[in-house]
Amino acid sequence: MTEAYVTAKVVTWARERAKLSVEQVATGLGVTPEKVVAWEAGDARPTLRQAEGMAQRLRVPFGYLFLSSPPKEEIPLPDLRTIANRPITDPSPELIEVTQDALRKQDWYRQYRVAEGAEPLHFVGRFSIDSGADQIAENMRRTLAVNDDLRHVARDWEDFLTLLARNAEGTGILVLRSGVVGNNTHRPLDVQEFRGFALSDAIAPIVFINAQDSKAAQIFTLAHELAHIWIGQSGVSNPNYKVRAGQQVSPIDRFCDQVAAEVLVPLRDFMGRWSEQEDIDNNLRRLARRYQVSELVILRRAFETGIVDEWKYEQHFDPLATRKGGGEGGNYYRNVLVRNSRTFTLSLLAAATGHRVSYRDAATLLNVSMASVPGLYDKLIAIGVGGA
């Protein structure tokens, strides 16, 4: 059998990166734990087939295993995440892969739009972090049509989330919402690691929402990431919603929190509608219906303004934030649209149908099988993509 001259310390690095134990790797490869230990110690080598299986199991390119030392991996865009007031320096394979996937989508869509003669979007980077949060929020509400008409159309706050995402797409922003890597439900995204990210671009801006987060929080995260586009700042963010906007460690996250709050729940209107004669729960329910956002968003607004103190905020936060996301339901076609952006999916499939892009490339960009591509566009049209 041909031995694979893998580098022991790279094997250890890859296993730890994948957060797998020696026993888990051994079980996946059908070998004893002692063999894996020997590979990591450099006392033995796997066969070529075992090395290929190990690379697949550890989710690293096969060639990585032969490097002289572990590669330094970084998120391919600014990292705004922090924990305990310190930057996070070890992104997971899942985070790296979803950002790379989004960048591939952005690159294709940018070229597609340029070929169609698209002009730069007027709102991308129109403002800066030195602009007034109220000024940006007003422009965002006007551009995204966040108004009473939209609230009246929405059946509930979850429907409002869908409508807000659709309005964002209508302006030219691709909105991706997924809780997994590609379409692999065995590789969920960690909401403790990130809530979302934004890829600012004058032609093809993208926002990504981690659907593993609670549905209640996703509305605020969407508005937060859209604010990134308006100030032209890409980045992976993980704002801490248990603290006020002014306490966010990242200056950009701090500012985008303020903008998002004003977009969803305008302060002047909110202050006139909060009733001191009602208890906090009645206020939350009533105003959540008024603005068609979750009670969590109303709670944050009340906390920001000082109407609700820290003790009451903490008391109400967890029950409102524990309803997990994880996806958009069991409908395969709807998931394709939501995970990949409705606009991107239909544009790509139209291009594939018109032979402007290969079925193989379309399948790769959509994270679906190549066999499903030829009939996918017609199927989406037939079921009515307006429901996505």
C-alpha positions as MATLAB code, in Angstrom:
seq = 'MTEAYVTAKVVTWARERAKLSVEQVATGLGVTPEKVVAWEAGDARPTLRQAEGMAQRLRVPFGYLFLSSPPKEEIPLPDLRTIANRPITDPSPELIEVTQDALRKQDWYRQYRVAEGAEPLHFVGRFSIDSGADQIAENMRRTLAVNDDLRHVARDWEDFLTLLARNAEGTGILVLRSGVVGNNTHRPLDVQEFRGFALSDAIAPIVFINAQDSKAAQIFTLAHELAHIWIGQSGVSNPNYKVRAGQQVSPIDRFCDQVAAEVLVPLRDFMGRWSEQEDIDNNLRRLARRYQVSELVILRRAFETGIVDEWKYEQHFDPLATRKGGGEGGNYYRNVLVRNSRTFTLSLLAAATGHRVSYRDAATLLNVSMASVPGLYDKLIAIGVGGA';
ca = [
       0.000    0.000    0.000;
       1.223    3.479   -0.842;
       1.989    5.544    2.237;
       0.995    9.198    2.372;
       3.796   11.379    3.703;
       1.514   13.637    5.706;
       2.942   16.092    8.247;
       2.160   14.983   11.782;
       1.587   18.427   13.280;
      -0.695   19.390   10.391;
      -2.813   16.296   11.034;
      -3.154   17.329   14.695;
      -3.969   20.897   13.678;
      -6.635   19.738   11.219;
      -8.281   17.461   13.786;
      -8.371   20.166   16.445;
      -9.607   22.691   13.884;
     -12.512   20.366   13.076;
     -13.185   19.994   16.829;
     -13.017   16.210   16.613;
     -11.496   13.772   19.073;
      -8.984   11.087   18.133;
     -11.732    8.529   18.684;
     -14.140   10.329   16.343;
     -11.551   10.481   13.561;
     -10.660    6.842   14.061;
     -14.311    5.748   13.906;
     -14.890    7.773   10.745;
     -11.899    6.162    9.035;
     -12.471    2.639   10.349;
      -9.112    2.449   12.176;
      -8.086    2.232   15.808;
      -7.495    5.369   17.886;
      -3.931    4.170   18.359;
      -3.305    4.540   14.641;
      -4.481    8.142   14.635;
      -2.261    8.869   17.651;
       0.694    7.347   15.788;
      -0.011    9.503   12.723;
      -0.107   12.632   14.857;
       3.123   11.632   16.596;
       4.874   10.954   13.298;
       5.481    7.304   14.275;
       3.408    5.939   11.400;
       1.791    7.103    8.180;
      -1.668    6.553    6.750;
      -2.208    4.995    3.361;
      -3.060    7.316    0.498;
      -6.706    6.269    0.711;
      -6.761    6.833    4.476;
      -5.219   10.287    4.009;
      -7.861   11.188    1.434;
     -10.589   10.023    3.804;
      -8.978   11.959    6.649;
      -8.917   15.175    4.625;
     -12.586   14.735    3.824;
     -13.418   13.906    7.442;
     -11.454   16.888    8.769;
     -12.817   19.205    6.066;
      -9.483   20.421    4.745;
      -8.047   20.352    1.196;
      -6.092   17.134    0.678;
      -2.915   19.075   -0.067;
      -3.004   20.733    3.355;
      -1.943   17.477    5.003;
       1.423   17.626    3.233;
       2.338   21.189    4.176;
       5.424   21.636    6.358;
       3.382   23.501    8.966;
      -0.282   24.361    9.598;
      -1.547   27.160    7.339;
      -2.723   30.406    8.854;
      -6.411   30.695    8.071;
      -8.281   33.967    8.187;
     -11.788   35.094    7.409;
     -11.593   36.705    3.941;
     -13.128   39.984    5.159;
     -12.790   42.250    8.223;
     -13.520   40.451   11.478;
     -15.438   42.602   13.940;
     -16.187   39.799   16.383;
     -14.999   40.045   19.947;
     -15.360   38.131   23.173;
     -14.495   39.460   26.605;
     -13.414   42.707   24.920;
     -10.805   40.919   22.813;
     -10.781   40.073   19.094;
     -11.503   36.455   18.131;
      -8.603   34.969   16.193;
      -9.722   31.392   15.473;
     -12.633   31.295   13.003;
     -14.250   27.906   12.589;
     -14.129   25.988    9.291;
     -17.859   26.654    8.991;
     -17.467   30.436    9.220;
     -14.578   30.434    6.755;
     -16.514   28.354    4.250;
     -19.747   30.362    4.365;
     -17.869   33.631    3.873;
     -15.936   32.138    0.963;
     -19.193   30.839   -0.515;
     -20.796   34.295   -0.215;
     -17.781   35.914   -1.876;
     -18.035   33.482   -4.804;
     -21.706   34.371   -5.184;
     -20.892   38.063   -5.026;
     -18.181   37.752   -7.664;
     -20.503   35.949  -10.092;
     -23.411   38.309   -9.512;
     -21.236   41.409   -9.879;
     -20.013   40.205  -13.283;
     -23.555   39.285  -14.280;
     -24.910   42.728  -13.344;
     -22.048   44.593  -15.010;
     -22.666   42.629  -18.223;
     -26.275   43.793  -18.047;
     -25.174   47.406  -17.728;
     -25.972   47.853  -14.050;
     -25.041   51.141  -12.393;
     -23.561   51.422   -8.867;
     -26.226   51.427   -6.143;
     -26.607   54.947   -4.811;
     -26.942   53.986   -1.142;
     -23.875   51.739   -0.783;
     -21.312   53.676    1.261;
     -23.400   56.826    0.965;
     -22.782   57.552    4.637;
     -19.984   56.919    7.113;
     -19.648   56.051   10.765;
     -19.305   59.793   11.369;
     -22.779   60.436    9.952;
     -25.790   60.730   12.215;
     -27.515   57.439   12.994;
     -30.913   59.130   12.605;
     -29.984   60.452    9.164;
     -28.893   57.023    7.943;
     -31.942   55.330    9.439;
     -34.267   57.753    7.682;
     -32.577   57.053    4.341;
     -32.725   53.307    4.963;
     -36.424   53.415    5.850;
     -37.183   55.393    2.702;
     -35.065   53.181    0.434;
     -36.302   49.909    1.941;
     -39.924   51.102    2.292;
     -39.985   50.374    6.024;
     -43.217   52.167    6.840;
     -46.756   51.629    8.078;
     -47.814   50.220    4.717;
     -45.252   47.436    5.059;
     -46.326   46.796    8.645;
     -49.974   46.535    7.610;
     -49.144   44.041    4.870;
     -47.130   41.815    7.238;
     -49.195   39.124    8.960;
     -46.856   39.040   11.939;
     -43.270   39.893   12.819;
     -41.900   36.746   11.171;
     -43.637   37.753    7.957;
     -42.187   41.243    8.419;
     -38.693   39.700    8.480;
     -39.408   38.025    5.132;
     -40.836   41.220    3.644;
     -37.901   43.323    4.859;
     -35.475   40.857    3.279;
     -37.479   40.952    0.047;
     -37.487   44.759    0.002;
     -33.715   44.743    0.520;
     -33.377   42.414   -2.457;
     -35.584   44.730   -4.448;
     -33.019   47.502   -3.985;
     -30.199   45.281   -5.274;
     -28.888   43.745   -2.023;
     -28.544   39.957   -1.934;
     -29.871   38.590    1.357;
     -28.685   35.115    2.355;
     -30.231   33.413    5.387;
     -28.864   30.028    6.354;
     -28.090   28.043    9.454;
     -25.792   25.495    7.792;
     -22.767   25.281    5.508;
     -24.076   24.964    1.954;
     -26.970   22.534    2.220;
     -25.248   20.262    4.754;
     -27.574   20.023    7.736;
     -24.852   18.149    9.633;
     -22.747   21.307    9.674;
     -24.754   23.915   11.568;
     -23.406   27.426   12.059;
     -22.604   28.515   15.600;
     -24.572   31.587   16.650;
     -22.140   32.048   19.534;
     -19.482   32.645   16.876;
     -21.339   35.076   14.608;
     -24.824   36.417   13.927;
     -24.195   37.693   10.433;
     -21.880   39.479    8.049;
     -21.981   42.104    5.330;
     -20.071   42.286    2.042;
     -20.209   45.865    0.854;
     -19.993   46.334   -2.913;
     -21.301   49.084   -5.173;
     -22.857   46.582   -7.599;
     -23.496   43.402   -5.607;
     -23.741   43.981   -1.842;
     -24.545   40.956    0.305;
     -25.825   40.473    3.821;
     -25.771   37.060    5.467;
     -27.948   36.164    8.458;
     -27.125   33.161   10.630;
     -30.464   31.350   10.735;
     -29.380   29.374   13.782;
     -30.022   32.543   15.757;
     -33.440   33.046   17.316;
     -36.039   34.331   14.879;
     -36.642   37.195   17.300;
     -33.040   38.358   16.929;
     -32.811   37.858   13.152;
     -34.926   40.951   12.446;
     -32.494   43.156   14.328;
     -29.475   41.418   12.792;
     -30.831   42.001    9.286;
     -31.246   45.723    9.972;
     -27.792   45.777   11.597;
     -26.097   44.194    8.578;
     -27.984   46.452    6.169;
     -26.585   49.424    8.090;
     -23.116   48.070    7.244;
     -23.979   48.436    3.554;
     -25.127   52.022    3.987;
     -21.771   52.984    5.556;
     -19.807   50.816    3.102;
     -18.232   48.627    5.774;
     -17.828   44.887    5.205;
     -17.313   42.650    8.189;
     -18.299   39.629   10.242;
     -20.164   40.713   13.320;
     -21.402   39.159   16.504;
     -23.016   41.981   18.474;
     -23.930   41.170   22.048;
     -27.649   41.838   22.323;
     -27.542   41.562   26.095;
     -25.895   44.974   26.357;
     -26.742   48.451   25.094;
     -25.485   49.597   21.704;
     -23.047   51.959   23.393;
     -21.426   49.003   25.148;
     -20.609   47.056   21.979;
     -16.844   46.599   21.742;
     -16.583   47.207   17.994;
     -17.216   50.870   17.051;
     -18.850   49.728   13.817;
     -21.138   47.261   15.590;
     -21.944   49.973   18.122;
     -22.970   52.385   15.385;
     -24.879   49.822   13.307;
     -26.833   48.797   16.414;
     -27.960   52.387   16.840;
     -28.971   52.676   13.194;
     -30.827   49.335   13.232;
     -32.848   50.316   16.284;
     -33.904   53.588   14.673;
     -34.818   51.872   11.397;
     -37.095   49.319   13.051;
     -38.476   51.397   15.934;
     -38.095   55.175   15.432;
     -37.306   56.716   18.794;
     -39.659   59.703   18.718;
     -42.636   57.576   17.735;
     -41.688   54.890   20.251;
     -41.415   57.285   23.175;
     -44.867   58.617   22.460;
     -46.383   55.138   22.441;
     -44.814   53.552   25.539;
     -47.352   53.704   28.360;
     -46.291   54.157   31.956;
     -49.774   52.963   32.964;
     -49.156   49.511   31.487;
     -46.770   46.871   32.753;
     -43.716   45.949   30.692;
     -45.257   42.786   29.205;
     -48.317   44.596   27.870;
     -46.109   47.327   26.396;
     -43.914   44.726   24.690;
     -46.863   42.891   23.172;
     -48.671   46.026   22.036;
     -45.647   47.731   20.509;
     -44.389   44.536   18.883;
     -47.723   44.422   17.035;
     -47.469   48.120   16.213;
     -44.005   47.914   14.625;
     -44.307   44.278   13.465;
     -41.041   43.338   15.133;
     -40.363   40.813   17.855;
     -40.883   41.667   21.508;
     -37.119   41.289   21.863;
     -36.561   44.267   19.545;
     -39.025   46.369   21.581;
     -37.334   45.277   24.801;
     -33.955   46.389   23.440;
     -35.386   49.750   22.430;
     -36.845   50.276   25.901;
     -33.523   49.272   27.458;
     -31.587   51.652   25.199;
     -33.795   54.563   26.218;
     -33.599   53.762   29.928;
     -37.314   53.006   30.240;
     -36.390   49.458   31.248;
     -33.532   49.017   33.702;
     -30.809   46.373   33.454;
     -32.432   44.029   35.971;
     -35.779   43.970   34.115;
     -33.992   43.656   30.792;
     -32.059   40.589   31.898;
     -35.217   39.122   33.402;
     -37.088   39.355   30.099;
     -34.231   38.819   27.634;
     -33.650   35.069   27.817;
     -37.301   33.969   27.460;
     -37.654   36.186   24.386;
     -34.334   35.152   22.833;
     -34.552   31.387   23.258;
     -36.737   30.560   20.276;
     -34.164   29.132   17.939;
     -34.017   29.502   14.192;
     -32.163   26.880   12.181;
     -33.692   27.280    8.759;
     -36.757   28.273    6.823;
     -38.796   25.103    7.142;
     -38.790   21.803    5.326;
     -39.620   22.956    1.803;
     -36.579   22.208   -0.357;
     -37.285   24.840   -2.997;
     -37.965   27.555   -0.461;
     -34.720   26.705    1.304;
     -32.784   27.044   -1.962;
     -34.194   30.547   -2.402;
     -33.677   31.682    1.188;
     -30.191   30.260    1.622;
     -28.884   31.580   -1.684;
     -30.955   34.779   -2.046;
     -34.072   34.793   -4.197;
     -32.569   37.321   -6.618;
     -29.269   35.463   -6.965;
     -30.932   32.068   -7.408;
     -33.301   33.171  -10.148;
     -30.622   35.203  -11.943;
     -28.185   32.294  -11.913;
     -30.762   29.745  -13.045;
     -31.935   32.030  -15.844;
     -28.313   32.340  -16.961;
     -27.890   28.553  -16.818;
     -31.099   28.010  -18.788;
     -29.818   30.476  -21.378;
     -26.468   28.649  -21.530;
     -24.545   31.650  -20.195;
     -23.235   29.591  -17.290;
     -22.717   25.835  -17.069;
     -25.010   23.628  -15.017;
     -21.961   22.495  -13.075;
     -21.023   26.037  -12.067;
     -24.644   26.858  -11.223;
     -24.866   23.767   -9.021;
     -21.642   24.688   -7.233;
     -22.792   28.251   -6.570;
     -26.197   27.106   -5.290;
     -24.828   24.131   -3.344;
     -27.214   21.732   -5.064;
     -26.705   18.665   -7.236;
     -25.964   19.249  -10.910;
     -28.816   16.913  -11.843;
     -31.327   19.203  -10.148;
     -30.311   22.359  -12.018;
     -32.015   21.862  -15.425;
     -35.533   21.709  -13.990;
     -35.018   23.885  -10.924;
     -35.857   27.213  -12.543;
     -39.143   25.952  -14.003;
     -40.021   24.299  -10.700;
     -39.476   27.532   -8.758;
     -41.591   29.469  -11.242;
     -44.318   26.806  -11.106;
     -44.631   26.851   -7.300;
     -44.626   30.640   -7.200;
     -41.358   32.136   -6.022;
     -43.226   35.084   -4.550;
     -43.820   32.988   -1.455;
     -40.129   32.750   -0.606;
];
